[in-house]
Amino acid sequence: MAINLQKGQRENINAPKFTIGLGWDTNNTSTGGAFDLDASLFLLNDSKKLVSDNHFIFYNNLESPDKAVIHSGDNLTGDGDGDDEQIKIDLTKIDAAVQEITVVVTIHDADARRQNFGQVRNSFIRIFNTETNEEILKYELDEDFSIETAVEFGRIYNRNGEWKFEAVGSGQRDGLDKFVSMYQ
Protein backbone atom coordinates (compact mmCIF):
# COMPACT_ATOMS: atom_id res chain seq x y z
CA MET A 1 0.00 0.00 0.00
CA ALA A 2 1.31 3.43 -0.95
CA ILE A 3 2.39 5.95 1.64
CA ASN A 4 0.88 9.44 1.30
CA LEU A 5 3.63 11.83 2.32
CA GLN A 6 3.40 15.23 3.90
CA LYS A 7 5.88 18.02 3.26
CA GLY A 8 9.24 17.17 4.85
CA GLN A 9 8.57 13.44 5.19
CA ARG A 10 11.05 10.90 3.88
CA GLU A 11 10.58 7.35 2.74
CA ASN A 12 12.77 4.53 1.38
CA ILE A 13 12.09 3.66 -2.23
CA ASN A 14 13.21 0.00 -2.03
CA ALA A 15 12.85 -0.64 -5.76
CA PRO A 16 15.80 -0.67 -8.18
CA LYS A 17 13.48 0.26 -11.07
CA PHE A 18 10.72 2.76 -10.46
CA THR A 19 8.66 5.34 -12.29
CA ILE A 20 7.88 8.89 -11.22
CA GLY A 21 4.40 9.95 -12.28
CA LEU A 22 3.23 13.56 -12.36
CA GLY A 23 -0.42 14.50 -12.59
CA TRP A 24 -2.60 17.59 -12.36
CA ASP A 25 -6.11 18.71 -13.19
CA THR A 26 -6.66 21.25 -15.90
CA ASN A 27 -8.02 24.66 -15.02
CA ASN A 28 -9.23 26.63 -18.00
CA THR A 29 -11.43 29.13 -16.17
CA SER A 30 -8.96 31.58 -14.66
CA THR A 31 -6.74 32.37 -17.64
CA GLY A 32 -8.57 30.97 -20.64
CA GLY A 33 -5.70 28.65 -21.56
CA ALA A 34 -4.61 25.13 -20.76
CA PHE A 35 -1.97 24.59 -18.11
CA ASP A 36 1.19 22.94 -19.45
CA LEU A 37 3.10 21.57 -16.47
CA ASP A 38 6.55 20.16 -17.16
CA ALA A 39 8.50 17.67 -15.07
CA SER A 40 12.26 18.15 -14.99
CA LEU A 41 14.91 16.16 -13.18
CA PHE A 42 18.33 17.37 -12.12
CA LEU A 43 20.81 14.53 -11.61
CA LEU A 44 23.22 15.95 -9.07
CA ASN A 45 26.61 14.96 -7.68
CA ASP A 46 27.60 15.10 -4.02
CA SER A 47 28.16 18.88 -4.36
CA LYS A 48 24.51 19.36 -5.45
CA LYS A 49 25.55 20.32 -8.99
CA LEU A 50 24.61 18.71 -12.30
CA VAL A 51 26.92 15.82 -13.15
CA SER A 52 26.92 17.28 -16.70
CA ASP A 53 24.54 19.33 -18.86
CA ASN A 54 23.19 16.02 -20.21
CA HIS A 55 22.11 15.09 -16.67
CA PHE A 56 19.33 17.69 -16.82
CA ILE A 57 16.29 15.67 -17.96
CA PHE A 58 13.30 17.54 -19.40
CA TYR A 59 11.10 17.64 -22.53
CA ASN A 60 14.07 18.58 -24.78
CA ASN A 61 16.49 16.02 -23.27
CA LEU A 62 14.47 12.88 -22.57
CA GLU A 63 17.20 10.55 -21.31
CA SER A 64 20.36 10.54 -19.26
CA PRO A 65 23.67 9.53 -20.89
CA ASP A 66 23.61 6.15 -19.08
CA LYS A 67 19.95 5.61 -20.10
CA ALA A 68 19.06 5.14 -16.42
CA VAL A 69 16.55 8.02 -16.55
CA ILE A 70 14.01 8.19 -19.38
CA HIS A 71 11.31 10.89 -19.61
CA SER A 72 8.05 9.96 -21.40
CA GLY A 73 7.78 13.35 -23.10
CA ASP A 74 5.72 16.49 -22.75
CA ASN A 75 1.98 16.48 -22.03
CA LEU A 76 0.74 19.91 -23.07
CA THR A 77 -2.69 19.97 -21.40
CA GLY A 78 -3.03 17.62 -18.42
CA ASP A 79 -6.28 16.23 -19.81
CA GLY A 80 -7.46 12.87 -18.49
CA ASP A 81 -6.97 10.96 -15.29
CA GLY A 82 -3.79 9.53 -13.81
CA ASP A 83 -0.22 10.46 -14.69
CA ASP A 84 0.23 13.22 -17.24
CA GLU A 85 4.01 12.75 -17.49
CA GLN A 86 6.24 9.89 -16.38
CA ILE A 87 9.96 9.38 -15.86
CA LYS A 88 11.39 5.87 -15.57
CA ILE A 89 14.46 5.39 -13.38
CA ASP A 90 16.69 2.32 -13.29
CA LEU A 91 19.07 2.59 -10.35
CA THR A 92 21.01 -0.45 -11.57
CA LYS A 93 22.26 1.66 -14.51
CA ILE A 94 22.68 5.06 -12.89
CA ASP A 95 26.05 6.80 -13.03
CA ALA A 96 27.87 6.41 -9.69
CA ALA A 97 28.43 10.19 -9.65
CA VAL A 98 24.66 10.76 -9.27
CA GLN A 99 23.86 11.12 -5.57
CA GLU A 100 20.62 13.06 -5.79
CA ILE A 101 17.75 13.48 -8.24
CA THR A 102 15.74 16.66 -7.79
CA VAL A 103 12.20 16.62 -9.19
CA VAL A 104 10.99 20.05 -10.31
CA VAL A 105 7.66 20.92 -11.92
CA THR A 106 7.19 24.17 -13.80
CA ILE A 107 4.37 25.85 -15.71
CA HIS A 108 5.38 26.44 -19.33
CA ASP A 109 5.02 30.10 -20.39
CA ALA A 110 3.55 30.91 -16.96
CA ASP A 111 4.24 34.64 -17.15
CA ALA A 112 2.82 35.07 -20.65
CA ARG A 113 -0.26 33.02 -19.74
CA ARG A 114 -0.57 34.69 -16.30
CA GLN A 115 -0.60 31.30 -14.59
CA ASN A 116 0.73 30.04 -11.26
CA PHE A 117 0.48 26.96 -9.08
CA GLY A 118 -2.31 28.57 -7.05
CA GLN A 119 -4.53 27.99 -10.10
CA VAL A 120 -3.60 24.31 -10.52
CA ARG A 121 -5.65 21.68 -8.73
CA ASN A 122 -4.87 18.14 -7.58
CA SER A 123 -1.21 18.17 -8.61
CA PHE A 124 0.79 15.22 -7.37
CA ILE A 125 3.93 13.22 -7.76
CA ARG A 126 3.96 9.50 -7.16
CA ILE A 127 6.57 6.78 -7.32
CA PHE A 128 5.68 3.24 -8.29
CA ASN A 129 7.62 0.04 -8.89
CA THR A 130 8.11 -0.21 -12.66
CA GLU A 131 8.08 -4.02 -12.64
CA THR A 132 5.03 -4.60 -10.41
CA ASN A 133 3.15 -1.28 -10.87
CA GLU A 134 2.78 -1.17 -7.08
CA GLU A 135 2.60 2.42 -5.87
CA ILE A 136 5.33 3.08 -3.31
CA LEU A 137 4.53 6.64 -2.31
CA LYS A 138 2.57 9.70 -3.31
CA TYR A 139 2.94 13.37 -2.49
CA GLU A 140 0.04 15.69 -3.22
CA LEU A 141 0.80 19.37 -3.46
CA ASP A 142 -1.86 20.88 -1.22
CA GLU A 143 -0.39 24.28 -0.46
CA ASP A 144 -1.59 27.43 -2.15
CA PHE A 145 1.30 28.69 -4.29
CA SER A 146 -0.39 31.89 -5.42
CA ILE A 147 2.61 33.45 -7.20
CA GLU A 148 4.93 30.49 -7.77
CA THR A 149 5.52 29.18 -11.30
CA ALA A 150 7.95 26.42 -10.31
CA VAL A 151 7.90 23.90 -7.48
CA GLU A 152 10.50 21.45 -6.27
CA PHE A 153 8.18 18.55 -5.49
CA GLY A 154 10.85 16.35 -3.99
CA ARG A 155 14.27 14.84 -4.10
CA ILE A 156 15.53 11.31 -4.38
CA TYR A 157 18.85 10.86 -2.68
CA ASN A 158 21.38 8.16 -1.92
CA ARG A 159 22.10 7.70 1.78
CA ASN A 160 24.52 4.90 2.63
CA GLY A 161 23.58 2.93 -0.48
CA GLU A 162 19.82 3.29 0.03
CA TRP A 163 17.70 5.54 -2.16
CA LYS A 164 15.10 7.65 -0.37
CA PHE A 165 12.50 10.22 -1.36
CA GLU A 166 11.92 13.47 0.52
CA ALA A 167 8.73 15.49 -0.05
CA VAL A 168 10.01 19.06 -0.44
CA GLY A 169 7.14 21.24 -1.74
CA SER A 170 9.21 24.39 -2.16
CA GLY A 171 7.95 26.93 -4.70
CA GLN A 172 9.49 29.96 -6.35
CA ARG A 173 8.35 32.43 -8.97
CA ASP A 174 11.34 32.60 -11.34
CA GLY A 175 10.47 29.45 -13.30
CA LEU A 176 12.82 26.75 -14.53
CA ASP A 177 15.70 29.17 -15.15
CA LYS A 178 16.12 29.66 -11.40
CA PHE A 179 16.61 25.92 -10.84
CA VAL A 180 18.98 25.61 -13.80
CA SER A 181 21.17 28.39 -12.41
CA MET A 182 21.14 26.82 -8.93
CA TYR A 183 22.36 23.43 -10.15
CA GLN A 184 24.89 24.38 -12.86
C-alpha positions in Angstrom: 0.0 0.0 0.0 1.3 3.4 -1.0 2.4 5.9 1.6 0.9 9.4 1.3 3.6 11.8 2.3 3.4 15.2 3.9 5.9 18.0 3.3 9.2 17.2 4.8 8.6 13.4 5.2 11.0 10.9 3.9 10.6 7.3 2.7 12.8 4.5 1.4 12.1 3.7 -2.2 13.2 0.0 -2.0 12.8 -0.6 -5.8 15.8 -0.7 -8.2 13.5 0.3 -11.1 10.7 2.8 -10.5 8.7 5.3 -12.3 7.9 8.9 -11.2 4.4 9.9 -12.3 3.2 13.6 -12.4 -0.4 14.5 -12.6 -2.6 17.6 -12.4 -6.1 18.7 -13.2 -6.7 21.3 -15.9 -8.0 24.7 -15.0 -9.2 26.6 -18.0 -11.4 29.1 -16.2 -9.0 31.6 -14.7 -6.7 32.4 -17.6 -8.6 31.0 -20.6 -5.7 28.7 -21.6 -4.6 25.1 -20.8 -2.0 24.6 -18.1 1.2 22.9 -19.5 3.1 21.6 -16.5 6.5 20.2 -17.2 8.5 17.7 -15.1 12.3 18.1 -15.0 14.9 16.2 -13.2 18.3 17.4 -12.1 20.8 14.5 -11.6 23.2 16.0 -9.1 26.6 15.0 -7.7 27.6 15.1 -4.0 28.2 18.9 -4.4 24.5 19.4 -5.4 25.5 20.3 -9.0 24.6 18.7 -12.3 26.9 15.8 -13.1 26.9 17.3 -16.7 24.5 19.3 -18.9 23.2 16.0 -20.2 22.1 15.1 -16.7 19.3 17.7 -16.8 16.3 15.7 -18.0 13.3 17.5 -19.4 11.1 17.6 -22.5 14.1 18.6 -24.8 16.5 16.0 -23.3 14.5 12.9 -22.6 17.2 10.5 -21.3 20.4 10.5 -19.3 23.7 9.5 -20.9 23.6 6.2 -19.1 19.9 5.6 -20.1 19.1 5.1 -16.4 16.6 8.0 -16.5 14.0 8.2 -19.4 11.3 10.9 -19.6 8.1 10.0 -21.4 7.8 13.3 -23.1 5.7 16.5 -22.8 2.0 16.5 -22.0 0.7 19.9 -23.1 -2.7 20.0 -21.4 -3.0 17.6 -18.4 -6.3 16.2 -19.8 -7.5 12.9 -18.5 -7.0 11.0 -15.3 -3.8 9.5 -13.8 -0.2 10.5 -14.7 0.2 13.2 -17.2 4.0 12.7 -17.5 6.2 9.9 -16.4 10.0 9.4 -15.9 11.4 5.9 -15.6 14.5 5.4 -13.4 16.7 2.3 -13.3 19.1 2.6 -10.3 21.0 -0.5 -11.6 22.3 1.7 -14.5 22.7 5.1 -12.9 26.1 6.8 -13.0 27.9 6.4 -9.7 28.4 10.2 -9.7 24.7 10.8 -9.3 23.9 11.1 -5.6 20.6 13.1 -5.8 17.8 13.5 -8.2 15.7 16.7 -7.8 12.2 16.6 -9.2 11.0 20.0 -10.3 7.7 20.9 -11.9 7.2 24.2 -13.8 4.4 25.8 -15.7 5.4 26.4 -19.3 5.0 30.1 -20.4 3.6 30.9 -17.0 4.2 34.6 -17.2 2.8 35.1 -20.7 -0.3 33.0 -19.7 -0.6 34.7 -16.3 -0.6 31.3 -14.6 0.7 30.0 -11.3 0.5 27.0 -9.1 -2.3 28.6 -7.0 -4.5 28.0 -10.1 -3.6 24.3 -10.5 -5.6 21.7 -8.7 -4.9 18.1 -7.6 -1.2 18.2 -8.6 0.8 15.2 -7.4 3.9 13.2 -7.8 4.0 9.5 -7.2 6.6 6.8 -7.3 5.7 3.2 -8.3 7.6 0.0 -8.9 8.1 -0.2 -12.7 8.1 -4.0 -12.6 5.0 -4.6 -10.4 3.1 -1.3 -10.9 2.8 -1.2 -7.1 2.6 2.4 -5.9 5.3 3.1 -3.3 4.5 6.6 -2.3 2.6 9.7 -3.3 2.9 13.4 -2.5 0.0 15.7 -3.2 0.8 19.4 -3.5 -1.9 20.9 -1.2 -0.4 24.3 -0.5 -1.6 27.4 -2.2 1.3 28.7 -4.3 -0.4 31.9 -5.4 2.6 33.5 -7.2 4.9 30.5 -7.8 5.5 29.2 -11.3 8.0 26.4 -10.3 7.9 23.9 -7.5 10.5 21.5 -6.3 8.2 18.5 -5.5 10.9 16.3 -4.0 14.3 14.8 -4.1 15.5 11.3 -4.4 18.8 10.9 -2.7 21.4 8.2 -1.9 22.1 7.7 1.8 24.5 4.9 2.6 23.6 2.9 -0.5 19.8 3.3 0.0 17.7 5.5 -2.2 15.1 7.6 -0.4 12.5 10.2 -1.4 11.9 13.5 0.5 8.7 15.5 -0.1 10.0 19.1 -0.4 7.1 21.2 -1.7 9.2 24.4 -2.2 7.9 26.9 -4.7 9.5 30.0 -6.4 8.4 32.4 -9.0 11.3 32.6 -11.3 10.5 29.4 -13.3 12.8 26.8 -14.5 15.7 29.2 -15.2 16.1 29.7 -11.4 16.6 25.9 -10.8 19.0 25.6 -13.8 21.2 28.4 -12.4 21.1 26.8 -8.9 22.4 23.4 -10.2 24.9 24.4 -12.9 
